[in-house]
Amino acid sequence: MRKLVYYVGVSLDGYIAGPDDRIDFYPLGEDMVAWMTADYPETLPGHVRPHFGLRVDAPNQAFDTLVMGRGTYEPALAAGLSSPYGHMRQYVVSTTLGEIADPSVELVTDALATVRALKAEDTGMDIWLAGGGRLAAALLPEIDELIVKSYPVVAGTGVPAMSGEFRPTLFSPTRTRAFDNGTRVTWFSRV
C-alpha cells in the first residue's frame, strides 16, 4: 500500500510559511540542496529545477503523486503556472476554488476519500502531502510518515504546520540528518 507522507519545512516555532506564504527566510545550505535534488527532486517545481542543476524531466525518487491545498497551489497560479509539478499526478483540495483549467491538475473536494483511494492503488510511489496546515490536520488520520525539515529560524507568525482540532497522534522518529547550516531533517513513522 502506498503511504501518505507529509514532507514539509518548518520553522523552530512551527510555521511552514510566513505571512503571505513566504518561505524565502528558510536558510538553504549547499549540502542540503544537494540532498534535496538527489533524494527528493520531485519536490522541486518544474520551473525551478534547472536553477538547482536538475533536468526538468529528472526521475522522481520517492513520490509520484502530490496532494496540496488551495493555499499551496495559488502562488503557482499567480505566477502563471497552472501545473507546477507536471512530473507528478497533482491533486488540489479545495471547496472554494471552483475549477482548474489545466487537465493535468485535478480539483477534489473530499481530501480523505481521495487520499484513501490513492493509497489503495496497487502500484505507484508514495504520495506527497505538500500542505497547508489545515489540509495536513484534516488528513492526519491518513498520514503514515512525516519528513520534517526543521530550519534554525523563528518565524514569529505565519502558516502553522498543522491547524485543526485537538487530535494527539503519536509518531516515532526513525532517522535524522543534520546539515551544515543547522537544519535537521527527521523522519517519523506513525506509531
PyRosetta script that sets phi, psi and omega in degrees:
from pyrosetta import init, pose_from_sequence

init()
pose = pose_from_sequence("MRKLVYYVGVSLDGYIAGPDDRIDFYPLGEDMVAWMTADYPETLPGHVRPHFGLRVDAPNQAFDTLVMGRGTYEPALAAGLSSPYGHMRQYVVSTTLGEIADPSVELVTDALATVRALKAEDTGMDIWLAGGGRLAAALLPEIDELIVKSYPVVAGTGVPAMSGEFRPTLFSPTRTRAFDNGTRVTWFSRV")
pose.set_psi(1, 141.8)
pose.set_omega(1, 179.3)
pose.set_phi(2, -73.8)
pose.set_psi(2, 151.3)
pose.set_omega(2, 179.2)
pose.set_phi(3, -104.2)
pose.set_psi(3, 147.4)
pose.set_omega(3, 169.0)
pose.set_phi(4, -94.4)
pose.set_psi(4, 121.9)
pose.set_omega(4, -175.0)
pose.set_phi(5, -120.4)
pose.set_psi(5, 121.6)
pose.set_omega(5, 174.5)
pose.set_phi(6, -88.7)
pose.set_psi(6, 96.3)
pose.set_omega(6, 178.8)
pose.set_phi(7, -98.0)
pose.set_psi(7, 113.7)
pose.set_omega(7, -167.5)
pose.set_phi(8, -151.3)
pose.set_psi(8, 147.4)
pose.set_omega(8, 172.5)
pose.set_phi(9, -96.8)
pose.set_psi(9, 138.2)
pose.set_omega(9, -174.8)
pose.set_phi(10, -137.8)
pose.set_psi(10, 138.2)
pose.set_omega(10, 173.1)
pose.set_phi(11, -74.4)
pose.set_psi(11, 168.6)
pose.set_omega(11, 179.2)
pose.set_phi(12, -60.1)
pose.set_psi(12, -26.2)
pose.set_omega(12, 179.6)
pose.set_phi(13, -99.9)
pose.set_psi(13, 17.5)
pose.set_omega(13, 168.0)
pose.set_phi(14, 88.3)
pose.set_psi(14, 19.8)
pose.set_omega(14, -179.8)
pose.set_phi(15, -104.4)
pose.set_psi(15, 137.6)
pose.set_omega(15, 177.7)
pose.set_phi(16, -91.1)
pose.set_psi(16, -14.5)
pose.set_omega(16, 176.2)
pose.set_phi(17, -159.2)
pose.set_psi(17, 157.8)
pose.set_omega(17, 176.1)
pose.set_phi(18, -89.2)
pose.set_psi(18, -168.9)
pose.set_omega(18, 175.3)
pose.set_phi(19, -56.3)
pose.set_psi(19, 146.4)
pose.set_omega(19, -178.3)
pose.set_phi(20, 59.0)
pose.set_psi(20, 30.0)
pose.set_omega(20, 176.8)
pose.set_phi(21, 60.6)
pose.set_psi(21, 26.7)
pose.set_omega(21, 179.7)
pose.set_phi(22, -67.8)
pose.set_psi(22, 137.1)
pose.set_omega(22, 173.2)
pose.set_phi(23, -130.8)
pose.set_psi(23, 5.2)
pose.set_omega(23, -176.2)
pose.set_phi(24, -71.8)
pose.set_psi(24, -6.0)
pose.set_omega(24, 179.7)
pose.set_phi(25, -89.6)
pose.set_psi(25, -6.5)
pose.set_omega(25, 177.0)
pose.set_phi(26, -76.1)
pose.set_psi(26, 126.0)
pose.set_omega(26, -179.4)
pose.set_phi(27, -76.9)
pose.set_psi(27, 129.2)
pose.set_omega(27, 177.4)
pose.set_phi(28, -115.7)
pose.set_psi(28, 116.6)
pose.set_omega(28, 175.9)
pose.set_phi(29, -91.2)
pose.set_psi(29, 162.6)
pose.set_omega(29, -178.7)
pose.set_phi(30, -59.7)
pose.set_psi(30, -40.1)
pose.set_omega(30, -179.0)
pose.set_phi(31, -67.3)
pose.set_psi(31, -32.6)
pose.set_omega(31, 178.4)
pose.set_phi(32, -72.4)
pose.set_psi(32, -40.5)
pose.set_omega(32, 177.3)
pose.set_phi(33, -61.2)
pose.set_psi(33, -42.4)
pose.set_omega(33, 179.0)
pose.set_phi(34, -61.8)
pose.set_psi(34, -41.5)
pose.set_omega(34, 177.8)
pose.set_phi(35, -63.8)
pose.set_psi(35, -47.7)
pose.set_omega(35, -178.8)
pose.set_phi(36, -61.5)
pose.set_psi(36, -44.3)
pose.set_omega(36, -177.5)
pose.set_phi(37, -70.8)
pose.set_psi(37, -26.3)
pose.set_omega(37, 178.4)
pose.set_phi(38, -83.6)
pose.set_psi(38, -45.5)
pose.set_omega(38, -172.1)
pose.set_phi(39, -96.1)
pose.set_psi(39, -29.1)
pose.set_omega(39, -177.4)
pose.set_phi(40, -136.6)
pose.set_psi(40, 51.9)
pose.set_omega(40, -176.4)
pose.set_phi(41, -63.0)
pose.set_psi(41, -28.8)
pose.set_omega(41, -178.4)
pose.set_phi(42, -66.6)
pose.set_psi(42, -16.0)
pose.set_omega(42, 179.4)
pose.set_phi(43, -80.9)
pose.set_psi(43, -2.4)
pose.set_omega(43, 174.6)
pose.set_phi(44, -97.5)
pose.set_psi(44, 126.3)
pose.set_omega(44, 178.5)
pose.set_phi(45, -57.8)
pose.set_psi(45, 150.4)
pose.set_omega(45, -176.9)
pose.set_phi(46, -53.9)
pose.set_psi(46, -39.3)
pose.set_omega(46, -175.5)
pose.set_phi(47, -72.5)
pose.set_psi(47, -17.6)
pose.set_omega(47, 178.9)
pose.set_phi(48, -102.2)
pose.set_psi(48, -9.5)
pose.set_omega(48, -177.4)
pose.set_phi(49, -53.9)
pose.set_psi(49, -46.2)
pose.set_omega(49, 179.6)
pose.set_phi(50, -59.5)
pose.set_psi(50, -29.5)
pose.set_omega(50, 178.8)
pose.set_phi(51, -68.9)
pose.set_psi(51, -19.6)
pose.set_omega(51, 178.8)
pose.set_phi(52, -104.9)
pose.set_psi(52, 13.4)
pose.set_omega(52, 178.0)
pose.set_phi(53, 78.7)
pose.set_psi(53, 17.8)
pose.set_omega(53, 179.5)
pose.set_phi(54, -105.2)
pose.set_psi(54, 146.0)
pose.set_omega(54, 169.7)
pose.set_phi(55, -70.9)
pose.set_psi(55, 151.0)
pose.set_omega(55, 177.6)
pose.set_phi(56, -61.1)
pose.set_psi(56, -32.7)
pose.set_omega(56, -178.4)
pose.set_phi(57, -99.0)
pose.set_psi(57, 22.5)
pose.set_omega(57, 177.4)
pose.set_phi(58, -55.9)
pose.set_psi(58, 137.6)
pose.set_omega(58, -175.6)
pose.set_phi(59, -67.7)
pose.set_psi(59, 145.3)
pose.set_omega(59, 175.9)
pose.set_phi(60, -70.3)
pose.set_psi(60, 145.7)
pose.set_omega(60, -178.8)
pose.set_phi(61, -108.0)
pose.set_psi(61, -34.1)
pose.set_omega(61, -174.7)
pose.set_phi(62, -125.8)
pose.set_psi(62, -35.7)
pose.set_omega(62, -173.0)
pose.set_phi(63, -124.5)
pose.set_psi(63, 143.5)
pose.set_omega(63, 172.0)
pose.set_phi(64, -123.2)
pose.set_psi(64, 0.5)
pose.set_omega(64, -177.7)
pose.set_phi(65, -138.6)
pose.set_psi(65, 141.6)
pose.set_omega(65, -178.3)
pose.set_phi(66, -127.1)
pose.set_psi(66, 131.7)
pose.set_omega(66, 173.3)
pose.set_phi(67, -118.6)
pose.set_psi(67, 124.6)
pose.set_omega(67, -178.9)
pose.set_phi(68, -139.7)
pose.set_psi(68, 157.7)
pose.set_omega(68, 175.9)
pose.set_phi(69, -88.3)
pose.set_psi(69, 173.4)
pose.set_omega(69, -178.9)
pose.set_phi(70, -59.3)
pose.set_psi(70, -41.4)
pose.set_omega(70, -178.8)
pose.set_phi(71, -64.2)
pose.set_psi(71, -27.2)
pose.set_omega(71, 176.7)
pose.set_phi(72, -80.8)
pose.set_psi(72, -33.7)
pose.set_omega(72, -177.3)
pose.set_phi(73, -80.1)
pose.set_psi(73, -35.9)
pose.set_omega(73, -173.0)
pose.set_phi(74, -60.8)
pose.set_psi(74, -37.2)
pose.set_omega(74, 176.2)
pose.set_phi(75, -58.7)
pose.set_psi(75, -34.5)
pose.set_omega(75, 176.6)
pose.set_phi(76, -66.1)
pose.set_psi(76, -44.4)
pose.set_omega(76, 178.0)
pose.set_phi(77, -59.6)
pose.set_psi(77, -42.2)
pose.set_omega(77, -179.4)
pose.set_phi(78, -62.8)
pose.set_psi(78, -28.1)
pose.set_omega(78, 178.5)
pose.set_phi(79, -89.7)
pose.set_psi(79, 5.9)
pose.set_omega(79, 178.9)
pose.set_phi(80, 82.7)
pose.set_psi(80, 18.8)
pose.set_omega(80, -178.8)
pose.set_phi(81, -111.0)
pose.set_psi(81, 102.0)
pose.set_omega(81, -179.3)
pose.set_phi(82, -81.4)
pose.set_psi(82, -18.2)
pose.set_omega(82, 179.4)
pose.set_phi(83, -134.8)
pose.set_psi(83, 76.7)
pose.set_omega(83, -173.5)
pose.set_phi(84, -68.3)
pose.set_psi(84, -24.1)
pose.set_omega(84, -178.7)
pose.set_phi(85, -121.6)
pose.set_psi(85, 59.3)
pose.set_omega(85, -176.5)
pose.set_phi(86, -61.4)
pose.set_psi(86, -12.4)
pose.set_omega(86, 178.8)
pose.set_phi(87, -86.4)
pose.set_psi(87, 4.6)
pose.set_omega(87, 178.5)
pose.set_phi(88, -139.2)
pose.set_psi(88, 163.4)
pose.set_omega(88, 167.3)
pose.set_phi(89, -72.4)
pose.set_psi(89, 131.8)
pose.set_omega(89, -174.4)
pose.set_phi(90, -119.8)
pose.set_psi(90, 129.6)
pose.set_omega(90, 176.5)
pose.set_phi(91, -124.3)
pose.set_psi(91, 129.7)
pose.set_omega(91, 175.5)
pose.set_phi(92, -111.4)
pose.set_psi(92, 124.5)
pose.set_omega(92, 179.8)
pose.set_phi(93, -96.0)
pose.set_psi(93, 120.1)
pose.set_omega(93, 178.8)
pose.set_phi(94, -163.3)
pose.set_psi(94, 141.3)
pose.set_omega(94, 173.3)
pose.set_phi(95, -103.7)
pose.set_psi(95, -1.9)
pose.set_omega(95, -175.5)
pose.set_phi(96, -121.5)
pose.set_psi(96, -9.1)
pose.set_omega(96, -174.9)
pose.set_phi(97, -68.7)
pose.set_psi(97, -32.0)
pose.set_omega(97, 178.5)
pose.set_phi(98, 93.5)
pose.set_psi(98, -74.9)
pose.set_omega(98, 178.4)
pose.set_phi(99, -154.9)
pose.set_psi(99, 160.8)
pose.set_omega(99, 174.2)
pose.set_phi(100, -122.8)
pose.set_psi(100, 123.6)
pose.set_omega(100, -174.9)
pose.set_phi(101, -74.6)
pose.set_psi(101, -22.4)
pose.set_omega(101, -176.9)
pose.set_phi(102, -83.4)
pose.set_psi(102, 121.6)
pose.set_omega(102, -178.1)
pose.set_phi(103, -68.8)
pose.set_psi(103, -13.1)
pose.set_omega(103, 179.5)
pose.set_phi(104, -86.4)
pose.set_psi(104, -1.5)
pose.set_omega(104, 178.1)
pose.set_phi(105, -122.8)
pose.set_psi(105, 123.2)
pose.set_omega(105, -177.2)
pose.set_phi(106, -101.7)
pose.set_psi(106, 129.0)
pose.set_omega(106, 175.9)
pose.set_phi(107, -88.5)
pose.set_psi(107, 128.7)
pose.set_omega(107, 178.1)
pose.set_phi(108, -130.0)
pose.set_psi(108, 149.8)
pose.set_omega(108, 179.6)
pose.set_phi(109, -107.6)
pose.set_psi(109, -23.0)
pose.set_omega(109, -178.7)
pose.set_phi(110, -108.5)
pose.set_psi(110, 93.8)
pose.set_omega(110, -175.5)
pose.set_phi(111, -62.7)
pose.set_psi(111, -45.7)
pose.set_omega(111, -177.2)
pose.set_phi(112, -62.8)
pose.set_psi(112, -46.7)
pose.set_omega(112, -180.0)
pose.set_phi(113, -63.1)
pose.set_psi(113, -40.8)
pose.set_omega(113, -179.9)
pose.set_phi(114, -63.5)
pose.set_psi(114, -47.9)
pose.set_omega(114, -178.5)
pose.set_phi(115, -65.7)
pose.set_psi(115, -40.3)
pose.set_omega(115, 178.3)
pose.set_phi(116, -62.0)
pose.set_psi(116, -40.4)
pose.set_omega(116, 178.0)
pose.set_phi(117, -66.3)
pose.set_psi(117, -41.9)
pose.set_omega(117, 178.8)
pose.set_phi(118, -63.8)
pose.set_psi(118, -42.7)
pose.set_omega(118, -179.7)
pose.set_phi(119, -65.7)
pose.set_psi(119, -28.2)
pose.set_omega(119, -177.7)
pose.set_phi(120, -81.8)
pose.set_psi(120, -8.4)
pose.set_omega(120, 179.4)
pose.set_phi(121, -61.3)
pose.set_psi(121, 144.9)
pose.set_omega(121, -176.2)
pose.set_phi(122, -71.3)
pose.set_psi(122, -29.9)
pose.set_omega(122, -176.8)
pose.set_phi(123, -129.2)
pose.set_psi(123, 163.9)
pose.set_omega(123, 176.6)
pose.set_phi(124, 123.5)
pose.set_psi(124, 164.8)
pose.set_omega(124, 177.7)
pose.set_phi(125, -85.3)
pose.set_psi(125, -175.0)
pose.set_omega(125, 178.4)
pose.set_phi(126, -69.7)
pose.set_psi(126, 167.2)
pose.set_omega(126, -177.3)
pose.set_phi(127, -107.6)
pose.set_psi(127, 125.9)
pose.set_omega(127, -179.8)
pose.set_phi(128, -91.9)
pose.set_psi(128, 120.2)
pose.set_omega(128, 170.6)
pose.set_phi(129, -91.9)
pose.set_psi(129, 112.7)
pose.set_omega(129, -173.9)
pose.set_phi(130, -97.2)
pose.set_psi(130, -6.0)
pose.set_omega(130, 178.4)
pose.set_phi(131, 117.0)
pose.set_psi(131, 177.7)
pose.set_omega(131, 9.8)
pose.set_phi(132, -94.8)
pose.set_psi(132, -161.3)
pose.set_omega(132, -172.5)
pose.set_phi(133, -63.4)
pose.set_psi(133, -38.7)
pose.set_omega(133, 178.1)
pose.set_phi(134, -68.6)
pose.set_psi(134, -41.3)
pose.set_omega(134, 178.6)
pose.set_phi(135, -65.5)
pose.set_psi(135, -42.5)
pose.set_omega(135, 179.2)
pose.set_phi(136, -60.5)
pose.set_psi(136, -41.6)
pose.set_omega(136, 178.3)
pose.set_phi(137, -66.0)
pose.set_psi(137, -39.9)
pose.set_omega(137, 179.3)
pose.set_phi(138, -65.9)
pose.set_psi(138, -32.9)
pose.set_omega(138, -178.4)
pose.set_phi(139, -94.0)
pose.set_psi(139, 3.8)
pose.set_omega(139, -177.9)
pose.set_phi(140, -49.9)
pose.set_psi(140, -39.7)
pose.set_omega(140, 178.9)
pose.set_phi(141, -61.1)
pose.set_psi(141, -20.6)
pose.set_omega(141, -177.5)
pose.set_phi(142, -105.1)
pose.set_psi(142, -5.8)
pose.set_omega(142, -179.4)
pose.set_phi(143, -73.6)
pose.set_psi(143, 121.5)
pose.set_omega(143, -179.4)
pose.set_phi(144, -94.4)
pose.set_psi(144, -28.7)
pose.set_omega(144, -175.3)
pose.set_phi(145, -148.6)
pose.set_psi(145, 146.6)
pose.set_omega(145, 172.2)
pose.set_phi(146, -116.0)
pose.set_psi(146, 136.1)
pose.set_omega(146, 168.8)
pose.set_phi(147, -122.0)
pose.set_psi(147, 105.1)
pose.set_omega(147, -172.0)
pose.set_phi(148, -107.6)
pose.set_psi(148, 116.4)
pose.set_omega(148, 173.5)
pose.set_phi(149, -90.7)
pose.set_psi(149, 105.5)
pose.set_omega(149, -176.9)
pose.set_phi(150, -95.5)
pose.set_psi(150, 107.2)
pose.set_omega(150, -176.9)
pose.set_phi(151, -87.5)
pose.set_psi(151, 142.3)
pose.set_omega(151, -178.0)
pose.set_phi(152, -80.3)
pose.set_psi(152, 60.8)
pose.set_omega(152, -178.5)
pose.set_phi(153, -146.7)
pose.set_psi(153, 144.3)
pose.set_omega(153, 175.1)
pose.set_phi(154, -102.9)
pose.set_psi(154, 127.8)
pose.set_omega(154, -178.5)
pose.set_phi(155, -87.8)
pose.set_psi(155, -38.4)
pose.set_omega(155, -179.4)
pose.set_phi(156, 92.7)
pose.set_psi(156, -38.8)
pose.set_omega(156, 176.5)
pose.set_phi(157, -163.8)
pose.set_psi(157, 169.6)
pose.set_omega(157, 178.9)
pose.set_phi(158, 143.5)
pose.set_psi(158, -146.5)
pose.set_omega(158, -178.4)
pose.set_phi(159, -95.9)
pose.set_psi(159, 116.2)
pose.set_omega(159, -179.3)
pose.set_phi(160, -70.1)
pose.set_psi(160, 153.3)
pose.set_omega(160, 179.6)
pose.set_phi(161, -62.1)
pose.set_psi(161, -34.5)
pose.set_omega(161, 175.9)
pose.set_phi(162, -139.9)
pose.set_psi(162, 133.8)
pose.set_omega(162, 179.4)
pose.set_phi(163, -142.6)
pose.set_psi(163, 97.8)
pose.set_omega(163, -177.2)
pose.set_phi(164, -167.7)
pose.set_psi(164, -156.8)
pose.set_omega(164, -178.1)
pose.set_phi(165, -73.8)
pose.set_psi(165, 160.3)
pose.set_omega(165, 177.0)
pose.set_phi(166, -68.6)
pose.set_psi(166, 115.5)
pose.set_omega(166, -176.6)
pose.set_phi(167, -150.3)
pose.set_psi(167, 76.7)
pose.set_omega(167, -179.2)
pose.set_phi(168, -56.2)
pose.set_psi(168, 127.0)
pose.set_omega(168, -177.8)
pose.set_phi(169, -136.7)
pose.set_psi(169, 121.6)
pose.set_omega(169, -176.0)
pose.set_phi(170, -84.4)
pose.set_psi(170, 135.9)
pose.set_omega(170, 172.2)
pose.set_phi(171, -129.2)
pose.set_psi(171, 151.2)
pose.set_omega(171, -179.6)
pose.set_phi(172, -117.8)
pose.set_psi(172, 132.2)
pose.set_omega(172, 177.6)
pose.set_phi(173, -66.4)
pose.set_psi(173, 137.1)
pose.set_omega(173, 179.6)
pose.set_phi(174, -112.7)
pose.set_psi(174, -25.2)
pose.set_omega(174, 174.1)
pose.set_phi(175, -167.2)
pose.set_psi(175, 163.4)
pose.set_omega(175, 179.8)
pose.set_phi(176, -141.9)
pose.set_psi(176, 147.1)
pose.set_omega(176, 175.0)
pose.set_phi(177, -135.1)
pose.set_psi(177, 134.0)
pose.set_omega(177, 179.7)
pose.set_phi(178, -108.0)
pose.set_psi(178, 149.1)
pose.set_omega(178, 179.1)
pose.set_phi(179, -119.6)
pose.set_psi(179, 162.1)
pose.set_omega(179, -173.6)
pose.set_phi(180, -56.9)
pose.set_psi(180, -31.6)
pose.set_omega(180, -176.7)
pose.set_phi(181, -85.8)
pose.set_psi(181, 4.7)
pose.set_omega(181, 179.0)
pose.set_phi(182, 97.2)
pose.set_psi(182, -7.3)
pose.set_omega(182, 176.5)
pose.set_phi(183, -69.7)
pose.set_psi(183, 140.9)
pose.set_omega(183, 176.5)
pose.set_phi(184, -124.2)
pose.set_psi(184, 139.7)
pose.set_omega(184, 172.8)
pose.set_phi(185, -112.3)
pose.set_psi(185, 128.9)
pose.set_omega(185, 179.0)
pose.set_phi(186, -124.9)
pose.set_psi(186, 133.3)
pose.set_omega(186, 175.7)
pose.set_phi(187, -97.7)
pose.set_psi(187, 132.7)
pose.set_omega(187, 178.5)
pose.set_phi(188, -126.3)
pose.set_psi(188, 138.7)
pose.set_omega(188, 174.3)
pose.set_phi(189, -113.6)
pose.set_psi(189, 145.6)
pose.set_omega(189, 177.9)
pose.set_phi(190, -60.0)
pose.set_psi(190, 134.9)
pose.set_omega(190, 179.1)
pose.set_phi(191, -78.2)
pose.dump_pdb("model.pdb")
